[in-house]
């Protein structure tokens, strides 16, 4: 909530600023970045579920192993990035980087969906 001075009286604005990316394509607000990560994760999970449902059990198991390895890699990458940046700016860098990586992984997974 923002407080504005209007004609000598305090007025409260309940307007919520929309989450927007800056000129570099990233969010500058941690809440916006976190929301973007959550949305990206939901989309990736949907694509994974859809793909897994169409695969033979043996191939599905290979997909699950590949996804687990990707997740382990992402966690290690996040730890590295945060160790370099730290603090609130580090959390923002990690969130933006994580969202970008999840979206890239989602696009990779989409390539494997049957047409």
VOBA-51935 format. One record per residue (C-alpha): z, y, x; residue in one letter. Coordinates in nm, 4 decimals. Example, Ala and Ser with C-alpha at 12.3 -4.5 7.8 and 13.67 -1.06 7.14 Angstrom:
% residues 2
@w->0.7800&v->-0.4500&u->1.2300&aa->A
@w->0.7140&v->-0.1060&u->1.3670&aa->S
//
This chain:
% residues 115
@w->0.0000&v->0.0000&u->0.0000&aa->X
@w->-0.0837&v->0.3454&u->0.1333&aa->X
@w->0.1054&v->0.6635&u->0.0519&aa->X
@w->-0.1070&v->0.9728&u->0.0060&aa->X
@w->-0.0124&v->1.3368&u->-0.0247&aa->X
@w->-0.1889&v->1.4735&u->-0.3320&aa->X
@w->-0.1358&v->1.8295&u->-0.4565&aa->X
@w->0.2112&v->1.8432&u->-0.3095&aa->X
@w->0.3263&v->1.5182&u->-0.4744&aa->X
@w->0.3481&v->1.1708&u->-0.3250&aa->X
@w->0.0993&v->0.9396&u->-0.4847&aa->X
@w->0.0765&v->0.5702&u->-0.4197&aa->X
@w->-0.2614&v->0.4131&u->-0.3761&aa->X
@w->-0.2865&v->0.0435&u->-0.4505&aa->X
@w->-0.6427&v->0.0293&u->-0.3276&aa->X
@w->-0.6900&v->-0.2575&u->-0.0876&aa->X
@w->-0.9290&v->-0.2035&u->0.1957&aa->X
@w->-1.2018&v->-0.4651&u->0.2056&aa->X
@w->-1.2193&v->-0.6855&u->0.5113&aa->X
@w->-1.5136&v->-0.5761&u->0.7180&aa->X
@w->-1.6411&v->-0.6786&u->1.0575&aa->X
@w->-1.6798&v->-0.4117&u->1.3235&aa->X
@w->-2.0001&v->-0.3377&u->1.5127&aa->X
@w->-1.9323&v->-0.6427&u->1.7331&aa->X
@w->-1.9156&v->-0.8750&u->1.4341&aa->X
@w->-1.5400&v->-0.9358&u->1.4496&aa->X
@w->-1.2423&v->-0.8387&u->1.2386&aa->X
@w->-0.9956&v->-0.5815&u->1.3702&aa->X
@w->-0.7287&v->-0.6765&u->1.1164&aa->X
@w->-0.5374&v->-1.0015&u->1.1731&aa->X
@w->-0.5002&v->-1.0699&u->0.8001&aa->X
@w->-0.8757&v->-1.0400&u->0.7536&aa->X
@w->-0.9419&v->-1.2623&u->1.0544&aa->X
@w->-0.6942&v->-1.5229&u->0.9299&aa->X
@w->-0.8575&v->-1.5220&u->0.5867&aa->X
@w->-1.1982&v->-1.5679&u->0.7488&aa->X
@w->-1.0658&v->-1.8648&u->0.9490&aa->X
@w->-0.9259&v->-2.0244&u->0.6343&aa->X
@w->-1.2540&v->-1.9751&u->0.4486&aa->X
@w->-1.4497&v->-2.1194&u->0.7403&aa->X
@w->-1.2187&v->-2.4222&u->0.7542&aa->X
@w->-1.2592&v->-2.4862&u->0.3830&aa->X
@w->-1.6372&v->-2.4725&u->0.4145&aa->X
@w->-1.6348&v->-2.7080&u->0.7139&aa->X
@w->-1.4070&v->-2.9541&u->0.5333&aa->X
@w->-1.6404&v->-2.9500&u->0.2347&aa->X
@w->-1.9416&v->-3.0190&u->0.4553&aa->X
@w->-1.7497&v->-3.2960&u->0.6359&aa->X
@w->-1.6430&v->-3.4578&u->0.3093&aa->X
@w->-1.9963&v->-3.4428&u->0.1735&aa->X
@w->-2.1413&v->-3.5877&u->0.4928&aa->X
@w->-1.8781&v->-3.8623&u->0.5279&aa->X
@w->-1.9312&v->-3.9736&u->0.1686&aa->X
@w->-2.2962&v->-4.0453&u->0.2437&aa->X
@w->-2.2462&v->-4.2402&u->0.5653&aa->X
@w->-2.2011&v->-4.6099&u->0.6288&aa->X
@w->-1.8429&v->-4.6960&u->0.7336&aa->X
@w->-1.9378&v->-4.7517&u->1.0986&aa->X
@w->-2.1182&v->-4.4178&u->1.1215&aa->X
@w->-1.8368&v->-4.2440&u->0.9315&aa->X
@w->-1.5897&v->-4.3714&u->1.1908&aa->X
@w->-1.8059&v->-4.2258&u->1.4686&aa->X
@w->-1.8138&v->-3.8927&u->1.2836&aa->X
@w->-1.4339&v->-3.8961&u->1.2500&aa->X
@w->-1.3952&v->-3.9602&u->1.6260&aa->X
@w->-1.6402&v->-3.6826&u->1.7077&aa->X
@w->-1.4606&v->-3.4403&u->1.4759&aa->X
@w->-1.1223&v->-3.5307&u->1.6254&aa->X
@w->-1.2587&v->-3.4679&u->1.9763&aa->X
@w->-1.4020&v->-3.1340&u->1.8620&aa->X
@w->-1.0654&v->-3.0393&u->1.7106&aa->X
@w->-0.8838&v->-3.1307&u->2.0334&aa->X
@w->-1.1297&v->-2.9193&u->2.2322&aa->X
@w->-1.0830&v->-2.6220&u->1.9982&aa->X
@w->-0.7050&v->-2.6450&u->2.0246&aa->X
@w->-0.7238&v->-2.6473&u->2.4047&aa->X
@w->-0.9661&v->-2.3528&u->2.3977&aa->X
@w->-0.7319&v->-2.1573&u->2.1688&aa->X
@w->-0.4398&v->-2.2196&u->2.4038&aa->X
@w->-0.6468&v->-2.0978&u->2.6981&aa->X
@w->-0.7644&v->-1.7828&u->2.5203&aa->X
@w->-0.4150&v->-1.6994&u->2.3996&aa->X
@w->-0.2738&v->-1.7536&u->2.7490&aa->X
@w->-0.5237&v->-1.4956&u->2.8755&aa->X
@w->-0.4731&v->-1.2375&u->2.6009&aa->X
@w->-0.1254&v->-1.2952&u->2.4525&aa->X
@w->0.0538&v->-1.0893&u->2.1908&aa->X
@w->-0.0965&v->-0.9536&u->1.8722&aa->X
@w->-0.4300&v->-0.8753&u->2.0363&aa->X
@w->-0.4427&v->-1.2363&u->2.1561&aa->X
@w->-0.3855&v->-1.3653&u->1.8034&aa->X
@w->-0.6726&v->-1.1487&u->1.6823&aa->X
@w->-0.9041&v->-1.2686&u->1.9595&aa->X
@w->-0.8086&v->-1.6298&u->1.8878&aa->X
@w->-0.8650&v->-1.5897&u->1.5129&aa->X
@w->-1.2085&v->-1.4315&u->1.5573&aa->X
@w->-1.3073&v->-1.6908&u->1.8187&aa->X
@w->-1.1821&v->-1.9754&u->1.6010&aa->X
@w->-1.3745&v->-1.8543&u->1.2974&aa->X
@w->-1.6936&v->-1.8251&u->1.5020&aa->X
@w->-1.6470&v->-2.1775&u->1.6447&aa->X
@w->-1.5748&v->-2.3319&u->1.3045&aa->X
@w->-1.8848&v->-2.1718&u->1.1554&aa->X
@w->-2.0955&v->-2.2993&u->1.4468&aa->X
@w->-1.9525&v->-2.6509&u->1.4036&aa->X
@w->-2.0240&v->-2.6342&u->1.0311&aa->X
@w->-2.3884&v->-2.5531&u->1.1024&aa->X
@w->-2.4052&v->-2.8511&u->1.3413&aa->X
@w->-2.2620&v->-3.0799&u->1.0752&aa->X
@w->-2.5088&v->-2.9516&u->0.8150&aa->X
@w->-2.7938&v->-3.0711&u->1.0352&aa->X
@w->-2.6735&v->-3.4287&u->0.9847&aa->X
@w->-2.6681&v->-3.4156&u->0.6070&aa->X
@w->-2.9357&v->-3.6269&u->0.4434&aa->X
@w->-3.2114&v->-3.4260&u->0.2849&aa->X
//
